[in-house]
Amino acid sequence: MDEKRIPIRVDKSILKLAQRSRHVTQEVIANTLNMKRSSLCQNMSRPRMSLGMFAKILDALDYDVVIVNRETGEAEWQLYVEREQELDDDI
């Protein structure tokens, strides 16, 4: 299968907007992602962020990432993040 590379611009201001709309602190997001708040802050303040980290943060805020073609307005693909599920010892 020939893999096609697609340049994607990540607008990190979306993360702040999503965070405010859900009324969630960075501490809560970091806990959801099983990371330190300082690590989350570093990721969010870097000039560049991986699409994977971007998607993980949005997933923690209960959003999905949908890539839309600007020319057609059609969704090209949707990215879901599989979060590790904690197993209940009682089951």
C-alpha positions in Angstrom: 0.0 0.0 0.0 1.4 3.4 -1.0 1.3 5.8 1.9 0.3 9.3 1.1 1.7 12.1 3.3 -0.7 15.0 3.9 0.5 18.2 5.5 -1.7 19.2 8.4 -1.6 22.5 10.3 -2.6 22.1 13.9 -4.2 25.2 15.4 -3.5 24.9 19.1 -6.0 27.8 19.9 -8.6 25.1 19.4 -7.3 23.3 22.5 -7.9 26.4 24.7 -11.4 26.9 23.2 -12.3 23.3 23.8 -10.9 23.4 27.3 -12.9 26.5 28.1 -16.1 25.1 26.6 -15.9 22.0 28.8 -14.8 24.0 31.9 -11.9 21.6 32.5 -8.6 22.5 34.0 -5.2 21.4 32.7 -4.8 19.3 35.8 -7.9 17.3 34.9 -6.7 16.9 31.3 -3.2 15.8 32.5 -4.8 13.3 34.9 -7.0 11.8 32.2 -3.9 11.4 30.0 -1.9 9.9 32.9 0.8 12.6 32.6 2.1 15.5 34.8 0.5 18.9 34.4 3.9 20.3 33.7 4.4 17.9 30.8 1.0 18.9 29.4 1.8 22.6 29.6 5.1 22.0 27.8 3.3 20.2 25.0 0.7 22.9 24.7 3.3 25.7 24.7 5.7 24.2 22.1 5.7 25.9 18.7 4.8 22.5 17.1 2.7 19.7 18.4 2.2 16.2 17.0 -1.2 15.4 15.6 -1.3 12.5 18.0 -0.9 14.7 21.1 -3.4 17.2 19.7 -5.9 14.3 19.2 -5.2 12.9 22.7 -5.9 16.3 24.4 -9.1 16.7 22.4 -10.1 13.1 23.2 -9.6 13.9 26.9 -12.0 16.8 26.4 -14.5 14.4 24.7 -13.9 15.7 21.1 -12.9 13.9 17.9 -10.5 15.1 15.3 -12.0 15.3 11.8 -9.8 16.3 8.9 -11.8 18.3 6.3 -10.7 19.1 2.8 -10.8 22.9 2.4 -11.5 22.7 -1.3 -14.5 20.3 -1.1 -15.6 20.8 2.5 -15.8 17.0 2.8 -14.4 15.1 5.7 -11.4 13.3 4.5 -10.9 11.1 7.6 -11.6 11.0 11.3 -9.0 10.3 14.0 -10.0 8.4 17.1 -7.7 7.9 20.0 -7.7 4.7 21.9 -7.2 5.4 25.5 -6.0 2.7 27.8 -8.8 1.4 29.9 -8.2 0.8 33.5 -9.3 -2.7 34.5 -11.5 -3.2 37.5 -9.9 -5.8 39.9 -13.4 -6.9 41.0 -14.4 -8.2 37.6 
